[in-house]
């Protein structure tokens, strides 16, 4: 099922024994375009602290009712490694986080999530021989990116700017991002356009700009741009 990050960041997270707090952001890796963590404001009971929640812990289906349930206790979340929200999430922090929750590393194996396509149902660590045999599909340069910070990025084609990133749409089974939702400028029709990440020529993170290989008009006229759809998004 397709879901909107805009819907997720309007939701609250609830553990098996009580409320955790609202989702403030999601972090995705910029190699496989998979959401790896929800950033949750747990300040109402953890003294202005943010915590990370992995899709490994989320109960299915995620739904759109404003509530996300996780198979965790508040005590387990409270004793998780402290997160410095002012700094990028480091590889060392992720390793400590995974040890705390006994999660496998999504960076190991050949799937989107270790050896699988989804973070469900097992959260058992990979056997050593399986992890070593499968290798890794995540380059060392892979980084976690903020979906909230990507909101408003300019989207440009060889003919110029066509709008800004309005939202991201993801598959809530695999947690892979399927589309950028682009709020187009009037010359492009003034509508929302969905563009698949494979059709981004490159993303300039420093300049906050997404470069597309083709214009929407070229895409609608040929199969090479099948990842773009000139229509209202699902958000």
N, C-alpha and C positions, 0 to 999 in steps of 0.2 A: 504494500500500500504506500502511495506517495503521501508525504507529509511536508509541512512547511516549517522551517526553522523559526519563522515568525510566530507560529502557533506554539512551538516548544518554549520559546522565551517568554510566553505569556502564561506558562503553566507553573504549578507548584509541585514539589517532590515530597512524597510521603514514604517513610520507612514502615516496617511491619509494626512498629510500636509508637508511631507518632510523626508529626510534621517535621520536615527538614527545612524547607524554605523555597523561595521562588528561583527559577532558572534565570540567570543573568546573561549567559552567553553559552556558546558551544565551541569546542575546539576540534578542528579537523586537520588531517595530515595532507600536505600539499603534493604528495606523490600519488596516492591512491584515491584521494578525495573521499575519505571515509571519516565520519564523525567519531572521535575517540573519547571525548569527555563532555559532560554537561558541567558548567560552572554554576554552582548553587550558592546563594547567599543564605548561610545558616546563622546569621547574626542575631536572630531573635532568641537563640538558646546557646550559641557558641561565641558570644562576645565579639561581634563584628567580624566573624571569620567566614571566608569562602572555602568551599570544599569541592573536590572533583567527584563526579559520579560517572562510572563507566557503563556503557551499554551492556556489558556482561551481567550487570545486576538488575537491569530493567525487566519488569514483568510485561508480557505480551497479552493483548495488543496494546500499543502505546496510546492510541486513541487521540481524540481532539477535545476531551471534556475539561481541559484545564488542570488535570491532575495526572501526575506520572508516579506510578508505584514502583518501589524497588525492594528487592529481596534482601534487605540489610536491616540491622538494628541501629538505633541511634548511638548506642555505645560503640559499635564498631566504627561508625562514621566519626564519632568524637575522638577516637584514638588513632585515626588515620594521620599520615604525615602532614605536618603543617604546610600550607600553601602560601607562598609569597606572591600575591596577585600582581605586584608591580614588576615581576620578572617573568621571562619566558619559562615555560615548563621544561626543565632539563631532562636529559636521558637518565641521569642519576636519580632524579626525583621519581620518574616513571618506574624505575626498577624498585625503589623503595615502596612505592604505591602498590605495585604488583605483588611484592612479597607480603605486604600487610593483608591484602584481600585474597591471596593465593590465586591470582589470575595468571593465565599464560601471557606471554608477550605477543602482542599483535604483530610485532616486527619479525617474528620467527615463522618459518614455514612458507608455503606457497600460496595460501589463501588470503582473503581480505582480513580474516581474523585467524592468525596462526595457520592451522591446516584447514580451516573451514571458510565458508562464504558468509556465515552469520555468527554473531556472538552467542548464539543459543544452541543447545540447552546446556552444554558442558562448560564449566569454568575451571577444569583441571589443568594444571601446567602440562606442557608438552613433555613427553619422555625425551631424555637427552638424545638417544639415538635417532628419534624421529626429527627432532629439531635440527640436529647436525646434518642429517641426510637431506632435508628439504631446503636448507639454506635460507637466505633472506631475500625478500623482494623490495626492501626499503633501502634506498641509497643513504649513505651517511649524511647527506645534505638535507634529507627530509626534515621538515619543521612542522610544528603545530601552529595553525593559524586561527585567528578569532573571526567567527562569522559576524559578530557585532561590528568589528572594525572594518569588515569588508563592505558593510552597508554604505552606499554612496560612492563606491569606486566608479570612476568613469569607464564607460565601455566604448571603445573606438574601433573603427574599421579603416581600411585604406582610404576611405572617402571622408573620414572625420568622426567626431563623437556622435553616437546615437542615443545616449542616455546614461543612466546610472544603475548600479546593482541595487535592487529593491529588496530582494529576499533570495533564499536558497531553498530548493526543493530536494528532498532526499527520500530514499526507500527505507521505511522504518523496520524492514526485516534485516537488510544488510548494513544499513546506516551509511550507505554510499550516496554522495551528493550526485543527483542526476541532472539538475539544471541550475543555472543562474536565472533569476527573474529580473529582467531589465525593464526599468521604467523609461520608455523611450521619449525622446524629444518630439516636438510637433512635426518636424520634417520627416520623421520616420513613421508618423501616423498617430503618435500620442497614445499608444497602447502598451500593454505589457507583453514582452517577448520572452519566451523560454529558450535558453541556449545551453546545450550540453557542454561540460568542461572540455571534452575532446576537441571542440571547435574553437577553443581559445588558442591563438597562435603563441601567446606568452602572456604572463601576468607580471607586471612591474609592481612588486609589493611596496617598494620605496615611494614610487610616484602615485600609488593607489590607482592603478589603471589596468583594465583588461583589454588586450589587443585581440580582436577577432580577425580571422583570415579573410572573410568575405563579408559583404554587406547583407542585410536581411533580404533585400530585393534579389540579389544573386542567389541566395539560398532558396528562396521560394521558387525560383525558376529552374532549379537543378537538384538532382539527387545527392550531390556532394555535400549539401548542407542540410541533410535530413535530420540532424540533431537540433535544429532550430525550428520553433513553431510560433508563427505569428498568431497568438491567441491569448485570451485571458488566462492567467496562471491559476493554480488550485488554491493559492493562499487566500 
